[in-house]
Amino acid sequence: MAAEKKHNDEKSLDAFSSPVLDRIFSGDDPGVWNLPGGELVLPRVFGFCRGVKRALIMADKAVTAHTDGHKNGNLVLLGEIIHNPWVNDYFSRRGVKILTTDQCSSCVGRYVTREDTAIIPAFGVPLEIEQQLKQIGCDIIDCSCGDVIRLWRWSEKAVKDGFGVLIFGRAMHDETVVTKTRLAAAGGKYLVVENIEQVEKFTKMIADAHEAPDLREIFGPDATNTDSPSHFLTLAQVSQTTMLYNHTQKICEMILDVFVERFGKSAAKKQLMFQPTVCRATQDRQNAAVELCSSGCDLVIVVGGFGSSNTRHLHELAGKYAPSYLIEDAEAIQSPAQLTTYDGDSDDSVSIKDWLPAKRPLKIGVLAGASSPQVVVGQVLEKLAGFLK
Ligand code: SF4
């Protein structure tokens, strides 16, 4: 029975696999594609994580049940199942109706009926949407990742115990939007800080007991549900599951230092709680990316959706070692002279010239985020290999 289940699950993931990658990892030098003009090198861990695989298997089974005629109504996905355009297009082509964020946050009852089946993405949905779905009475397939759920549960408990919650993440990232709504529903106060500079502003506020700045003004209206820093003098800290692990360690030290400085060691111990919520899959991919990039690459290509937080962080890490380009798919590589890549300043795509160095042999590192399907990585590798023949 267990073997049969495994077989079925693997079948659900077949559409995302790549024979190119299978070949590269079964060769004498696993993870390396040697070519006359250089080598393409992959990290020891990359691509789909356990949470993403689970979500895709669940969604695939729902689609199969509908196409086999075992279920009526529409299959409605409440936002992107994961942050990868190829994967979302794949489900859309198979008849899944994908709601935009605006459609989800207005009134889900306009788009989902009792006969339908609603699919909740890997990063979950806000509590009020979950409640609306229950009222509608439709079938619900909940693909929320266990690591994300653990983050909600821990921080909701912290709220119950009287702590304000400091979230290290992007205020408008889907996962953090959901965390914020759940904390607000539990009666909690939250503040989202996106980077080390914002943590510095926060610690300065804690250090300066006499100032009473307006949090919304400093961090933006999406970052918090309170004006007053006083809610964070007893503080529980969590991170969006896909943040840079080394940054989370640094901000914990910064917060601990300022609390000890203001309140003393023993009071700080009672007033502070930290929970390491960057998930294992994110950490493993970041560690493997650093290993690969620090081995010396001429350039790094990162494959994944521009909206994927963990993919963008791989790109950020890689950029410390070599020129790094985040691309969505093989079509982004128009020629050795032209590439469409992610631009962090505009948070959009940009077309760049002469991205491929002329020197040979060339060592190109190829990374892929937890939401990047192998099939797309394989297509990118084939395209790059064409330049190293
Ligand atoms: S990256 Fe982490 S939190 Fe996100 S789906 Fe994968 S395991 Fe879950």
Boltz pocket constraint, residues with backbone or C-beta under 6 A from the ligand:
constraints:
  - pocket:
      binder: B
      contacts: [[A, 49], [A, 50], [A, 51], [A, 52], [A, 122], [A, 145], [A, 146], [A, 147], [A, 148], [A, 241], [A, 242], [A, 279], [A, 280], [A, 281], [A, 282], [A, 310], [A, 370]]
      max_distance: 6.0
